[in-house]
């Protein structure tokens, strides 16, 4: 009788411990990551409930549910399905898209400042939108396409500038900041050349807002995240390997250059599409992935908790500006910019202290 023990191999992949024993595979997921994910889902559900039931016209949970299934009164149906639900769906999808975009970039660059608004992708989207507003005098649909084209063109330019020396995190961040500064000057010039009405429209768009967002906006960004988030989550293991360094990732059989290009394309597309729908909403892409990673204490990029955190931050911020500052219509970009600025100051102070140790 063969008493040889079955071979066992233990491997850590993206914060999960996978054990291979003979022909069987056992998977143990970190309890803390699961607990944080569940807490974020509960928090998100709470924010959604408050957003749909409170406001100038308060509704009960039952009235909201009836309206969502098409059995509510005429007024409840209009308030929920025409006014509140499209705005909420847009906030959730844009927040998730920005957070995952930031998480991918921070992992690729190995830098906590690696987010689309810092590197310049969001600024490029703003430039594309301003060109449509000021030069073409286009519609909202054309502005969205202009923002998407501007973000993708900016990403392509930065990639070409960085590629000659290898896609290193430090080079990507520094060159991205330089390109962002250049584009900010272009944006200021475009506004100075605009008419009074065009300047007002451009400035309103640049603040980033969820106001007057209907189902056209919500459906567009929902389709985008439905297409782009699953492959991003599926590539989380490759992203974790890239974080180990090019030599280690190559030794594990990963085509580093190809993986970086695919992940960068997904990140840029998510950021550009989100910006096209709402305008540039700052610091969600910077803060959400880091908060999620600190809460989960994950060794990997933690893309799913990051997506949930981004949705919570943006939907919560929008709820706050609607309820706290009512009846004043404050753009959500002003709230995220204020919170994000304070977070960035804290982050820089923390990193500075670490470097002194």
N, C-alpha and C positions, 0 to 999 in steps of 0.2 A: 504494500500500500504506500502510495506516494504522500509523504507528509511535508513536502516542501511548501513553505508558505507562499501565498500568492504575492506577486510583485506589487509594490505600492509606490506610486509616484505622486508627490504633492506639488502643485503649482499654484502660484498666486497670480490671478489675472484680473486687472481692473478692480482691485479691492475685494475680490471674491476668492475663496479658497476652494480649489477644485482638486479632488483626490481621485486618482485612477487606481482601482484595485481589481486586478484581473481584467475581466471584460466589463466591469461595472464602473459607473461614474457617480460619485456623490458630490453634491454641490451645497456648500454652506455659505450663505450670504451674511454679511456683517449685520448684527442686530441693530447697531446704532444707526447705520444707513437706512435700514428699513423703518426704524422708529421715526427718524427725521422725515422720511418721505411720507409716512402716514400723517405726521403732524402737519406737514405742508399741505397735504390734500384736505385735511380737516379745516385748516386756516383758510384755504382757498374757497372751500364750500361756504364757510361763514361769511367771507367777504362778498361772495356772489349773492348770498341770501340777503345781506344788508343792502347791497347795491340795488337789487330788484324790488325790495319792499319799502324802502325809505325814500324820502324826497318831498317835493311840494305836495304830491299826492301819495299818501301812504297806503300800502296794500298788505294784506295778510299773505302768509305762505300759501294758503289754499287758493286765494285769488290768483296769485302768480302762477301756480301749477295749472290751474284751469285755463288761464290765458295761454300758457305754453302749449297745451294740447288742443287749443282751438275751441274751448268751451266756456271762455270767460265773457264778461260783459264787453260792450263796445269800447267803453273808456279804459277798462283794464287791459284789453287786447292792444289798444293803441299805445298805452303807456309802456307796457312790457315789451311787446314785439316790435314796435316802431321806434321808441325812444331809448329804452334802457338796454335791451338785450343786444342790439348791434354794437353799441358802445362797449358793453362788457366783453363780448366775444372778441372785438378788436383789441381791447386792452390785454386780455389773456394771451392771445396769439402773438401780439407784438412783443409783450414781455418775455414770453418763452423763446421767441426767435432771437431777440437781442441777447438774452442770457446764454443760450447755447452758442451763439456766434462768439460772444466774449470768452466763454469757457474753452472753445476750440483754439482761439487765438492765444490765450494765456498759456495753454499747454504747448502749442507749437513754438512760441517764443521763449517759454520758460521765464516769463516776466509778468509780474502782477499788473503792470501798466498796459499789457497787450490786449486792448479792446478796440473795437471798430471806431469809437468816437475819439480815442486818443491817437490811434495810428493814422486816421484820416479817411477811412472808408465812408463814414457818415458825412463828413464834410464834403467829400466828392459827390455824394448823393444830393446834398443841399445845393452844390454848384449846378448840377444837372437840372434840378428843379427851378433854380433861379433863372437859368438861361431860357427855359420854357416860359416862365412868368414874364420876364422883362423883354426878351428879344422876340419870342414867338407869340406872346400873349395867348397861350394855349389854355385848354380846358383842364379840369381836375384829372381826367384820365391821362392827358398828355403830360401833365406835371408829374404824375406817378411814373410814367414811362421814362421821363427825363431824369428823375431821381434814380431809377434803377440803372439806366445807362451811365449816369455819372458815377455811381458807386462802383460798378463793374470796371469802367475805364480807369478809375483811380487805383483800384486793386491791381489791374494789369500793369499800370505804370510803376507802381511800387514794387511789384514782383520782379519786373524786368530790371529795375535798378538794384535790387537786392541779389538777384539770381547770379550775377557775375561773380560774387564773392561767397556764394553758398547762402542758403536761406537760414541765416543765424538769427537768433532771437534779438540780440542787441542791435544788429544792423537793421532788422525789420522795424523795430520800435523807433530808432533814431531817424531813419529815412522817412518813416511814416509821419512822424511829428513834423519834419521839415516840409513834406508835401502838404500836410494839413495847414501849416502856417501860410504857405503859398496860396492855397485854395481859399483860405479865409480872406486874404487880401483881394482875391478875385471876386469873392462874394460881396465884399464891401464896395468894390468898384461898380459892380452890377446894380446895387441898390442906389448908389449915387446917380447913376444914369437913368434910373426909372422915373416914371411919372409919380405923382403923389399917390394915386390910387394903387399903382403897381407896387410901390414901396411899402404901403400898408399891407397889401396882400402877401408880399414876400416876407415881411417881418413877422406877420402872424404865422406863416407856415414855418419859419425858422425856429419859433418858440417850441414847436411840437405840441400837438393838441389832439384830444380825442373827441372834441366837440363836433357836432353835426356829422358824425360818422354813421352811415347807414349800412344796410345789408350788402351793398356793393363793395364797400371797404372790408367789412367783416368776412364776406365770402372769399374775397381775393387773398387776404392774408391767411385765412383758414386753409385754403387749398395749398398755399405755399408751404405752410408748416407741416401739412399732412404729407406732402411730397418730400420735403427736405429733412425733417426730424428723424424718421425711421433710419435712413442711411447714416445719419450722424450718430445715432445710438448704436447702430451696427458696427461702426468704425471705432467705437470707444476703446476696444482692445488695441487697435493699431495706434491710437492716440497715446495710450499708456506706454506703449513700446517706444514711440518717438520721444516721450519724456525722459526715457532712460539714457538718451544720447544716440547719435547716429551710429557709432561703432557697435554699441550693444544691440540696437535695433537691427542693423545689418547682419550681425552674427546670428540673430534669431530668425533670419530669413525674410526680413521685411524689406520691400523696395521703398526706401525712405523718401526719395525724391517724388515718386509717384503718389505715395500716401500723403505727403505734405501738400501737394498740388490739389488733390481731391478734397482734402479737409479744408484747405484754404478757400477753395471754390464754394464749398457748402457754407462756410462762415460768412464770406462776402455776400453771397446770395441772400442769406437770412437777414443780414444787416441792411442790405440795400432794399429789399422788399418791405421790411418793417418801416424803414424811413420813408419809402414811397407812399405808404398808407397814412402815416401820422405826422410826418416831418421828423426832424432829428430830436429824439428824446434821449437826453444825456445820462450817463453814469449807470443805467440799468445793466448794460453789458459789462461794465467794470465791476460793479459791486455784487451783483447776484451770484456769479460763479464762486467768488471768494467766500461769501457768506455761507453758501451751500457746502463748500469744501471744508470750511472750518467747523460747521455743525456736524457733518458726517465723519470728519477726520479721515477722509478717504485718501488713499495714496494715488488714486487715479483721478481723472477729470470730473467725475460725478455729474454726468450730463443730465440725467433725469431729475435729480434734486435741483440742479441749476435751472432747468426749464420751469419747474414748479416755483422756485424762488423768484424768478423773473416775473412770472405771472402774478404772484402774490404782491410783489413790490409795485408793479405798475397798476394793477387793479386797485390795490390799497391806496396808493397815492392819488389815483383819480377819484376814488371815493372820498378821500380826505378833502381835496380841493373843491369838490361839489358840495359837501355838507358843512365844512368848517367855514368856508369863505362865502357861502351863499348870502345874498343873491349875486355877488360878484363872480363873473365868469373868468376864473383863473386857469390858464393852460396847465396841463399836467407836467409839461416840460419844465415849468418854473419850479414845481415842487421837487421833481427828481433832480434837477440841477442844484437846488439848495442842499438837499440831503446828500447827493453825490459829492458835492464840493467839500462838505464837512467830512465825509468818509475818505475822500482823497487826501485831505490834510492829515487825518489820523493815520492813513496808510503810509504816507511819506515819512511821518514822524517815527512810526513803528519800524519801518525798514531802515531809517537812519540810525536808530538805536541798535538794531541788530548788527549793522555793519561796523559799529564801534566796539562791539563785544569781541 
